[in-house]
Amino acid sequence: MKTKTILLATALTSVGFAAAAQEVTVMSWGGSYTKSQVEAYHKPFTAETGIAVNSVDSDNPATPIKAQVEAGNVTVDVADVEFSDAVRLCDEGLLEEIDVSMLPAAPDGTPATEDFIDGALQDCAVANIVWSTVFAYNTENNATAPATIADFFNTADFPGKRGLRKTAKANLEMALMADGVAADEVYDMLETDEGIDKAFAKLDSIKDDIVWWEAGAQPPQLLADGEVVMSTAYNGRIFNAAVAESQPLVVVWDGQILDFDLFVIPKGAPNLEEAKKFVAYSTDTQRLADQASWISYGPARKSSGALVGKFMDGETEMAEHMPTAEANLTNALVNNFEFWVDNDAELNERFNAWLAQ
């Protein structure tokens, strides 16, 4: 009888521990970007709360999130997605709404609603970074250094293969800017059939020289291996390859396209309360500044800026590598998320048809 009592007590204790165990599964983009989140968010979050963070990666987290919610089999609690995807998924009812009152104020007491930069707080999403699509080149594979987005499309003076992300987004905007369209006129142009035709015509001019990429880790590798002489890329990936890995890669900021990444919580997240705690913690002033010490993406909070210092090498000042640095904004375009929410399906259908030609 005594043995049975001990066994029963042990079993009940095990069940108690299992019930008390807390975790949250966070899906992001992998590579140096996920590493920056693990170091700045995941590890300190677990240390402070005791909630374990399971990190999973995807080439584009919006795709599996949509599939999981629609199938009623959600395994992810928090996902890092692009702006237009956050808005679209929210409009489709696939995300939990986020009460901004749960977000901590800035250190000086400024409410989160005033501390986040414009557009960073949405009904179902909280931004963590400002990043950009840029193009970059390998100094060892270019006799002349390209300086403008027009150079990217100029295969006569800059011969060689180009890397492009396999999607319409960013490619159409860059094509128009390379063709002489002013940044502030790009989306007006893309609202017209003439503008869309103009963008595809520009892409046609380099189509035979394009190497397509889909995952953010690919462009630095394509450049390092000499498979392409230039490639579009996420600015932080090039920074990591150039500074952390000492690759001879250089970012060209002309024609960059600025965007947000935001945290969202899928509808039906299995650990909803833990997910909310993670989002609130990971988007406070200090955490966003800490991430900028690992990768060159700008914090989405105003109060984080002054806390951004040097890279983890202890030498590289991060400010000049941010897409929002004044010197990098000379010919920059801010992604129009509303345009892509409205036109993504149609333009990608045309893009895929163009690819198949």
Disulfide bonds with the S-S distance in Angstrom:
Cys90-Cys124 2.02
